[in-house]
Each structure stands twice: as C-alpha cells, then as structure tokens.
C-alpha cells in the first residue's frame, strides 16, 4: 500500500452535554493530534476535523432536568470544551458544531439523496410512548435491565456497564426517565437504514480491505478489537436501523410525513465531519471533495471502543449509498482509561476534568499530553494514577529529558559563551550516538503510521536517554581541564541531539518543542530535518538557558488524591463496610427463618410494629421499626429472617426478643430478607 499525501483525520465529536475528562483525552484526542501533527511536520496535506455533537435525547433530557433550553446546554459545553482543546494544543483545522445551519443543510441533503435512491426504508413500527408526557421516547429516555449483563440502569441505546449497543425493545422492565413509569408501545412511522443489505460487502471490506473490487486498506493494520467487534455484529446478523426519531431538537426530516421528526443523532453526527470539512475548505480556498471523494486521500477515524460499530458499519453503509465517497482506511479505536484502578464515571463524578487540570497545573499542558500518551489504552484498558503522573514527570521528563537539555545549554553557555563549538575528533562512542540520532525519526515514523503512539513517544524518549547517558559517560565538566578539544565535540553533538529532540517531540509535546527551539535560538525544523547531525551550525549562538521541566512536589499530588477520595465518599450511595469480625463472632449469631403470625401498631410510636413471630422452636414478640413501610395486615404470614439470640430489651414498654432482618435501599425503602423458596420456620440461616 502506498503512503498517501492527503489525509482526512476525524476525531469523535464530543457530546455537548458535559465537560471533557482525561478518559476522553486519552481515548481519542491526544492520539489523533499526534498523528495530525506528525503528518503536517512531514509536509503532508491534512484536514483534522472535529466539533461538538449537539443533538440527541441526552441533551434534551439534561435541558429538562436543568430547566434550560437545549441550545443553552450545547452553547455552554461547546465553548468550554473548545477552550480545553485549544489550551491542550489539540490542533483541529476546524472545531465545528452540528447545530449550525450549514450542518443541518448538509445532513438534510444527504438524507434526501439516499431517500431518492431508495437506500432508505420507510415503515411503521411500535415504539415506546410516555402517556403522562404524551411523547414518544428516544432510546436515551428509557432505562431498564441490560439483556447482556443484567445491569439495572442500562439506557435504551447502550449499556454503560458492559458497553453493549442496544435498542430500547431489548431492555427488560423498561422505564421512562421522564415520568418514571412503564412506557407503552404505540405505532409511529420512521425511516430505516437497511443494514442487512450491506452485510456481505461490509464483511469483505473489514476482513480483507476490499471495496468495489479494489484493495482500499490493509486489514493487517486494523486492531484486533476493532475487527472482532465488527464481525461479531455482522455474524449476529445486521438489522434495519431507524435513522429518524420523534423529537423536537435536531435536524428536521426534510420530506413529506417528516413533521415532528428529526434525524437520529447517529445518522446526523458523523455527517458533521463532512459539513465541517465543507466549511473549512470553503474558508481556506480548498475543494472539500478532495478530502472525502478522492482515492488519493487517507481517511482515518479516531474514537473510543464504544463508537466502533458506528464508524465501521453504520457510517460506511451511509457513505456507500452516496455518490463517490471514500471509506476509512483505518479506525484505530482505543479501549478505556480507568482512574486510580476504578472505571471512570461522570455520573459519580469519578473523573479528572480537563478544566480542573488546566486550572491546577498551569503551563503544564504538555506534561498531561506526555503522560496520557504513555498510558494510551491502545489495545486494552489502562489506568491513570496521580502517583504515576508524578513519577513520569519527575523521573522521565525532569531527570532525563530536562536534565540532558539543561546540562547541554548550561555547559555551552559556561564554556563557549553560548556559541556552538566545532566538532573535531569523532570517537566510536560519538559514531554510535550519531547513528542513534539518524535512526530515531524513522523508528518514530513507523510507529506513528502504525498507530502505536506509546511506542512512538518511547522512541523519542530513547534519544533523550541516549543523550543523558552520553553526558554522564563522557563527563565534559571533568574533561574541560584535561582535554578541551574533546569537550567541543561532546557539546556540539549534544546540541545536535537537543535540536533533534525539539523536532521529534513536537507531535507529542508541541509547546515544549517550541520552547526548546527558542532556547536553541532556531526556528523549529520540520520532520524532514530530523535525524541530521548538523542542525546547529558552528558559531551559532543559543539563548539564555532555563529549566524546561519543573518537578511536581508530593504535596500537590497528595491534594489531588485527597480530592478524589472526597469524590468517592460523596458518590458512594451505600454505607461503608462495618468493622471486620471473626468467624467465631459470626457463628455466635443464631439466625433462623420465622413466620409472622400477628402484627399491630404500638401506641404513640409511628415507626414501630409489634410482631408475633413463630420461630419453629417458640413463639415470641419482636418490635420492628417498619410501620412507615408496611401495614400490620400486609405482613401477616410473611417469612422473615430473625436474629434469635439478641439480648431482649424493652421498647416503648414492650419487651422485644430478637430482631427481624431487613434490606434498605439508598432511598430508605425496606424489604424483608426472606428465603426464595418454601422453607419451614425454625430452619437455620448460615
């Protein structure tokens, strides 16, 4: 496969109903930016496209909860997220939004093109309807039990626990998130994308890279988890998928019978890549079609694993029905980033938010980029921890990279007044290092083009390690007294390494790369110059040295860890585990099945019921604080779990001989702990 010189790079459109956290950045945007910056530095034509995904039920749901309009919600998060991307150096060529007029027009045009060609199917179906709110429910307005993993609060379109893509009809015991009641099925008409028509060619394209009888990508370059997830879907049998919804927020369906309906967000959102490219191309005197319809263009989608099927099955199926569009050559989806060993959760506030990081770690944007690239979840889930963050900064960036650069610049200033010395006698040690300088850019390039960004950054750091070791081994601060000519060569080569570090680290740490170039008093060279050992000419004057990386102190990290602990405590809806007991202590408890024979309220005690319980070995009285949850007549005949050998005590004048065990929800609701099959009173619980 030949190397393409024109690239359309898309990064998954972040949903504009919440802020960005480190999981988003590590999963999509840092990798995508490294790729785009590398290609630009190579002089290749790049359109790096992103924007806010601003439609869909989740946004309308949030708007209802906060008593705002959907536009208020999307405006807030569009500008907030855009600002975070800019500060982190994510170099989008355009950061657009799907609520824009030009996007609506593009999405409607493509819908009508598909509809006229017979690529869509219009049909009536039954969908869930909330009688109280008098509206059809989009998938995000419905929760229920996931049929795949049993999670109780799965959404109608996806289970956030196991990641499975769902339809609301698959949920067990569905509930409307609007009224909290069970929705009813009601007939409505929608347009469907008949994915079953696309099974054969999609399978051939994904597994063999063949589309329209041409080899369009090398399947060996695709990640196993991407191919595996796609083929799992295809082998299960693709089904027609609705691409319209009964909502009042989104792109209006522009055909007859489309009143009150909008394009489904997963039809509308990826078209946002196209509409954004059109806008960017128009503003920059380019042809947008070159980036979406030319076979000389390399289309790559960056995203996390929960978006794989939408970019490898649904969007390609859409593109195949439109005139002349290319398909992605790769979809290098990442897995998920965890936080301190736990799954990130926006609902529980278990996250490190991008805005908070930028506020609390001022001018340390590139440190975050470096760490996130080091732990990018490329093939499996990875973990971010504050201790690891500190260690990578202090032990790698400060002690290796920064130490080498600072020594080089300080010694050049001290011995030669900041003027580059000449290179004289070159020893075998120098030759090996010059070879490393030459080979490093190719090693990095190979890793980047294979979407192995962790390996690529590690290769760049190897050059810094080699430079640091070179100075430690040669000790020019000692040689300056005995062999000053040798020191000239050492410092010259060290300056060449420093200049190369500026080039090769630019995709990973763009601000530090520019800062390093400024310290060297040069304009940052492009990638084609990397690997050369004469980047800094003799008699060139460098600028005044200054520290490139600052150590992060324990106190700052401790503060972040404590902050997370506070979040964890606040978000945990269940009480913490009580103090540990021994088995012997547990075995002293006599727990048995009992049957409630009689029940009555206790006077002047609203919460208490007096229960007469048959324990199998006797009949005893137990006072239980369940009167606010159960009427006396409701509990007669109820099988219960009773702690028999609890010391008796008088409660409101009634002697209670034991305790009935109850389960309590986070809302304070009570339920009896009872056997799940018929069992006689008196049997023990162990």
N, C-alpha and C positions, 0 to 999 in steps of 0.2 A: 504494500500500500504506500502510495507516495505521500510526502508531507504536504499538507495544504498550507497555502499562504494567506487565506482569508478565513476568519473564524467568527462564528456567531456563538457567543457564550451566554447562556441564561442561568440565572440563579433563582431558585424558587421564590415566588412572590410572597413575602411575609404577610400574614393575615393582619389587617389593621384593626384588630380588636384587643390588642395587648402589647406590652413592651417586649423588646428583644432581651434574651438572656444568653449565657455562654453556650448553652446547648445549640441554639440557632447558629451562633457564630462558628462553632467548631464543626457543626454538621454540614454547613453549606458554604458560608460566605468567605471565610478565610481561605479555604481551598480554591474556590472559584477565583478569588482575587489574585492568588499566587499564580495561577495558570494564565490569567489575562495579562498580568504584569510581565511574566516571563516571555510570552509571545510578543508583546509590544516591544520589549527590550531587544528582541530578535529582529525587529523591523517588520513583523507580520501585521496584517490588516485585521483589527479586532473590533467587534461590536459587542460590548459587555453590557447585557440588558437585565434590568430588574425593575421593580416598582411595587407598590402596595396593592394587595388583593383586597378590594373594598366592598365586595358584595357577599351575599350568603346569609343564611339564617342566624349564624352565631353572632353576627354584628347586630342584626335586628333584635335578637334576644338580649344582648348586652344593653342596647339602647332602651329597651322596655324596662329592664331592671333599674337602670340609672335615670329613667325619666328624661332621656335625651333623644334627639333625632339621630338616625344612622349617620348622617353627614357629620354631626358633632363628634361622634366616636371616631370615624375614619380620619377626619381632619387632625384630631389630636395625635393619633398614633402614626399617621403618615409622616408628619413633620418631626415628631420625636424620633422615630426610627431612622429617618433620613439623616438626621443630625448625628446619630450614633455611628452610622456607616461612614459618614464623612470624617468624623474625628478618628475613626479607626483606620482610615486610609483605604477603605474599600472603593476601588476606582471605577465605579459604574460609568459607562458612557452616557447612560440616561437612567434616572430613577423616576419612573412614571407612576401613574395611578389608574386603576380600572374604572374609577367613577368619572373619568374625563369624557368629554363629548367625542373626541376622536376615537377613543377606545370603543364607546358604545356603537359608533358608526361602523367601525371595522368588524366588531363581533356580529352585528346585525347583517352586514354584507356577506360574511362568510356563512352565516346560518342560512340566508336566502339562497346562496349559491348551492349549498348542499341540498336544501329542500327542493329546488328546481330540478336538480339532477336525480332526484329520487333516492338520495343517500340516507334520508331520514324516514321514519315510520311514525305516522300519527295514529294513536289508538286510545281507546277509553280503558281506564283501569280503576280499581278501587284503591284509594289511599286514605290514610288516617285523617280524621276531621275532629276538631275540638268543638263540641256542641256549645259549650259555655262561651267560648271566644268567637264562635261562628267563623272559623277559618280552617283551611287545610294546613296540615303540619308538615313543614320541611323536616328532613331527617334529623337535623340538629335540635328540633323542638321535641324530640321523642327520646326517652331513655327507657332502658329495660335490661333484662339479663342477657348477657352475651351468649349466643348458642355455641360458641367455640370454647370459651374458657370459664364461663359461669359468672363473670364479673357482673355485679348487680346494677352498675350505673353506666353501662355502655350507651353511646349515642346511636342514633338510627343510621348513621353512615359509617361509623368506625368505633371500634373498642379501643379506648386509650390504654387499657392494660396489656392486651396481647397484640395490639396493632392490626387486628383483622379488619378488612374492609367489609362493611355490612350493608344491608338495606333494612329499612325500618320494619318490613314484614317478617324479617328473620328474628327480631327481638322476642324474647319470652317475657310475658306480662308487661307490654309497653305502657308507658305513662306519658301524658302530655306535660311538658315542662311549663306550660302556661297556666293550666288550671290544676295540675296535679292529679287529674282524673284519667281513667282509661279512655283513650280516643276511640271513635267509631269509624268503621270503614265506609267510605262514600265514593261514588263514581265521579271521575274527573277525566279530562282529556289532556294528553301530553304528547310531545314529540320525542321519539326514541332514536338512539344510535344503535342500529342492529349489529352489535359486535360479533354475533355468531357468523355473519358473512365474512368476517376478517380473520377467522381463526387460522386458516391454512397459511396465508402469506405472512401473518404475524409470526407464526411459529418458525417459518423458514428464515425470516429476517433476523429474528432474535438468535436462533441457534446457529445459522450458517452465514449470516450477514448478507443474504441475497434478497434484493428487492427489484421487482420488474426485470428479472433475469440478469441483473447486474450485481457484482460484488461491491457493496457500498460500505462495509465495515468488516474488520477482522474480529470475529466472535471471541477469539482468544484474549482480546484486550478488555473484554467485559468482565466485571466482577462476578464471582460465582453466585453471590447472594442476589444479584440483580437478575441473572438468567434463571436462577432457581425459583424466585418469586413469580416471575413472568410465566414460566412453564407450568407452575402449579395452578395458576389461574386458567391457562389455556387448556390444560388436561382436565380440569374440572368442568370445562365447557363454558364458553363465553355466552352471556345472555344479553338481550337488548337492554340498553341503559337509558333511562329518561334524561333528557338534556334540557328540560324546562321544569319550572316549579311554580306553584301558586303562591306568589309573594308580591309585595309592592315595592321592594327595594332590589334593584338590579337592572340589567339590560332588558328592556321590554322586547317581547317576542313580536317581530315586525310583520306578521302575516295575519290573514283572516283567522278569527277564533283565538287570537293571541291576547285578547284583552285580559288584564289581571294576572298575566303570567310573565315570568322573566326567565332568561337563560340560566340554567343551573350553573352554579359557580365553577364546577369542574369542566364545563364547556367554555365558559367565559374567561376564566383566569389564564390558562395557557395561551389563549389568543392575545392576552395582554403583552406577551413577548413580541408578537407581530406588530400590534398597534404602536408599541413603544419604539420598535425599530423604525417604523414608518416616520414617526415624529422626529426621531434623532437624525435619520437620513435626510429628511426634508430641511432640517435646520443646519445641516452640515454639507449640503450640496452633493449628497450621495444617492445612489439608487438602492432603495430598500430591498428590491427584488434580488440583488446580488447576494444578499445575506440570508435569503430564505428559499431562493429558487435556483441558484447556481450549483452545479455539480462540483465546482471547484471550491465550495465552501464547506468547512468543517463545523457541523452543528453539535454542540455539547450541552447537555442539561446537568447542572449541579443541583443536588437535592438530598434530602434525608430519606431513609428507607420507607417511611410511611407514605411517600409520594411516588414510589417506583411505578406502580401499575398505571398511574395517571399519565406518566411521561413515556411509558414503553408500550402501552396497549391503547389507552383511550385517545391521547393526543395524536399518536401516529395514525390511528384509524381515521381521525378527523382530517389530518393532513393528506392522507392518501386519497380522500374524496375531493380535495381541492386541486385546482389546476397548477401543476408544476412545482409543488413544494418538495423540498428535500426532507429526509428523515434524519434523526440524530445519529451521529457516528459512534457516540458513546453516552452513557448515562451513569457516571461514576458516583452512584449513591453511597452515602456514608451511613453507618449504624448510629446509635445514640450515645450521647455523652451523659454519664452519671455525675453526681455531685457528692463527694465525700462518702462514696460507697452506696448511695441511695439514688433511686430514679428521680430525675428532675420532675417537679410538679408545679405548674403555675397556679393551680387552684389552692395548693397548700403553701404557696409562697416559698417552696423549697427550690431556690434558684439564686444565682448571682446575676443580677440585672446589669445589662450593659451600661445604663445610665449611672448606676451606683458606682461601678468600677471607674468610669471616667471621672467621676466627682472625687473619689477617694484615692485614686492613683494618677494624679495629674502628670501629664507629659510622659506617661509610661504605657502608651497605647501599643507600641511595638513589643513590649515585654509580653503583653497578653497574646498578641499575634504569634510570637515565638513559642510560648507555652502551649497554646491551643494547637498549633501545627505539630508540635512534638507529641501530642496525645490524640491527634485526629482519629476518630473511630472509623478507620478506613475499611476494615474487614470484620471487626467485632466491636461491641460496646467498650468504651474506655471510661476512665474516671478522672475527674478534676478534683484535686485537693489543694488547700492553701499551703500546706507544708511542701508539697511537690512544686507548686508555683514558686515559692520562695527559694527552694533548692536549685531549681533550674536557672533562676535569675542570678543567685549568688555564686553558685558553683560553676556554671557554664558561661553565662553572659559576662559576669563581672570577673571571675577568676581566670577564665581562659581567653575569651574574645577581647574583653575590655582590658585585661592585663597586658596582653600582647600589643594591642594598639597603643595603649598609654606608654608602655616602655619604649616602643619604636619612636613615637613622636617626641617624648621627653629626651631620649638619648640623642636623637637627631638635633634637637634644639640645643642641648648641652654641649655636644662635641663639635657641631658644624654650624651653629647659629641658625638652625632650621633650613640649611641648604643641603640638597641631596648630594651625597658624596659619590665619587666614581666607584665602579666595580672593577677590581683588579684581578688578582689570582683567584680562580674559582676551584674549590676543592670538591672531592667526591660528595661530601655532605651537602654542599651547595647544589650540585648537579641533581641529586635526588630530590631536593626541595623544589628546584625549578621544574622538575618533571611532575611533581605533585600539583604545582600551580597550573601547568598546562593541561593536566588530565581532569582537574576538578570540574570545570564548566561542562565538559561532555558528560561526566557522571551525573551531574545535577540535571542536565537537559534530558537525559534518558529517563531519569526517574520522574521528572515533571510530565513529560509527554506520555508516560505510562500511568499518570495519576497517582504516583506514590510520593506524596508530598512530605511525609515524615522522613522517608529515605533521602529525598532531595535536600531538605534542610540539614539533615545529619551530615551529608556530603559537604555542604558549605561549612559546617562547624568543624569538620575534619581539617579543613585548610587552616582555620584559626588555631586548632590544636597543634598542627604541624608547626605553625609559626611560633607559638608559645614555647614548644619544646625546643625549637631551633635556638631561640634566645637563651633558654635555660641551659642548653648543652654547650653553646659557644661562649657564654658569659662575656659579652663585649665590655661590660663595666670593669672587668679584670684585665682583659686583653689590651685595653686602650693604653696601658702603661708600657706593655712589652711588645705589642705588635699592632700599632695604629693603622697600618695599611690593611691588615686583615679586618679590622673593625669597619673600615669603609665599605668593604664588600658585604659584610654581615648586615650593616644598616641599609645599604642600597637594596639588597634582596628583601629585607623586612618591609621596606616601604613599598616594594612591588607587591608583596603579599597583601599589605593593607589596602592598596588600591584595588586589588582583585576581590578582596572581601567586600568592598563597597558595591562592586558590580553584582557579585553572586548572591549577596544578601538583600538586594533591592526588592525582589519579589516577596520576600518573607518579612522584612523589616524596612519598609520604604523610607520612613522618617530618619531612622538611624543611618541608613545608607547615604542619604543626602547630607546628613550631619558629618559623616565620616569623609565624604568627598570634600566638604567645605573645610574640614580640618587639614586635608591634604592640599587645599587650595587648587582644586581641579573641578571641572565640570564632570558630573557623574557620567562615565562612559557607558555605552550600550553593550549588550551581551557579546557582540562580535569582537569586542576588545578583550573580553575575559580570557584568561589563560596566557596572556602576553606578559613578558617579564621586563618590559621597558616602558611601562605606563607612566612612571615618574621619571622624567629625564634628569640627567646630571645638571647640577646648578639650579634646580627648581627649588623655590622657597616655599616651605609649608607654613601654615598659620600656627598661632599660639596653641599649644596642647591644652586639652581639658578632658575631664573624665567623661567617657562615653556611656557607661552604665553605673548606676548607684546601687549599693546593696540595700535590700529590704530588711528592716530590723524585725526581731521577734515580736516586739510589741504591736506592730502593725498587723502582723499575721494573726496574733492572738485575738486582736479586736475583731477580725473577720470571722474567726472560728466561733467566738462568743456570740456574734451576731447571728450566725447560723443556728447555734444551739437555742437561742431565743425564738427564732422562727419555728424550729422543730417543736418546741414546747407549746407554742401558740397554736400550731397547726394540728397537733395530735388531739383528735376528738375523744380518745379513750384515756382513762386514767392510767398512770404508770403502774407497773407491777409492784406489788407489795413486797415487803422484806422476805427473803428466802427462808423456807422452813425445811426441816429434815423429813425423811420418810417416816421416821419413828413418830414425829409430831403429827404428821398427816394420819398415820394409822390409828392414832388415838381417837379420831373422829368417827362416830357411829352414824353413818349416813344410810337412810333407808327410804324405800318407797312407802308412801302413805296415801290414804284416801280421805278427802274432806267429807264429813258426814253432816255437819251443821255449820251455819255461819250467821252471825248477827253483828250489827254495828255496836260499838261501845259508846255510851253516852258521853257527850262533851269531848269527843275525840274524832274529829273529821277524817283522820287518816287511818284509823285502826279498825280492824275486824277481829272479832273473837271467833276462832275456828275450833271445831271439834274434829280431831283427826284420828282415824283408825290406823295405827302403825303396824298392825299384824300381831304385835305382842301385847298391846294395850290400846286404850282409847284415852287420848289426852287433849288438853287445851293448849292452844298456841295463839298468841296475839301477834298479828301481822299488819304491817303498815301498807296495806294495799287497797284501802277503802276508796281512794280517789280514782282507782283504775278499774275496780270490779265491784258489782253489786253483790250482796250476800247470796241471792238466788242463783247468780251466774257461776259460782264456784263450787256449789254442792255437787259431789260426785267427781270432782277434779282429782286426778292422780298428781301427787306432788313429791318433791324430794325434801326430806326433813332431816335436820341435824338433831339426833336424839339426845346425845349426852351433853348438850349445852346446859350449864347450870341454870336452874329455874330462877325467875325473878318476877316481881310484881310490876305490872304496867297498868296505870290507871285503875288500880285496885284489883286487877285480875292477874292471877299467877300464870305465867307463860312457861310451858315446859318443852322448850325446843325452839327451832327456827325453820321456817319454810324458805327454801332457796328460790330466788327469783333472778332472772336476767333483765338487765336495764340497758336501753339504747342510749345513744348520746343525747336524745331529746327527752330523756327521763321516762320513757314508756316502759312498762313492766310486762314480763311474760313468765309463766310458770316453767320451771325446769322439770320436764316430765319425760317418762320413758316413751320411746316411739313405737312400742308395741305393747299389747296387753300383758301386764305383769302384776302379780298379787301384792297387796300391801304386806310389808314385813321383809320383802327381799332387800338385800343389802346393795348399796352403791359403792363401788370401789374403783 
